[in-house]
Amino acid sequence: MAVTAQAATKCEEDLFCGVNTVKDPKNMTDLEKKHIPVITAPKRVKKGEKFEVTVVVGKLMAHPNEPGHYIEFIELYADHTYLARVDFTARNTWPTAKLTLSLDHIHKRLRAYEHCNLHGVWEGDCEIEVTE
């Protein structure tokens, strides 16, 4: 069955269809600012050595954290390798994950995914160089 252009357009307009990303980093919408996971990590790490990573949702613009609208979790990956997940409740939490990690393989990118109960899954990323 062929996918029509109309069906593809509808998916782009549906926040729960696929993974949401920033469309234009120089002109972000308020929705993007509230939902994009921002990763803070070293640009270069040595293979096997510990380093710290922080992922914040709502760093660019505060995200509501209330029973009807909140971040359910943040997941972190090195390229496509799953590293960690932090779950949040609807109240009394701020969507921030602070992790101490080490990477045993050469990776090029850290990717974070977050899930908002009202606005779906959002992805943020940053480059990282793992050296010998």
Secondary structure, DSSP 8 states (H G I E B T S, - for coil): ----HHHHHHHHH-TTSSEE--S-TTS--HHHHHH-EEEE--SEEETT--EEEEEEESSSS----BTTB-EEEEEEEETTEEEEEEE--SSS---EEEEEE--SS---EEEEEEEETTTEEEEEEEE-EEE-
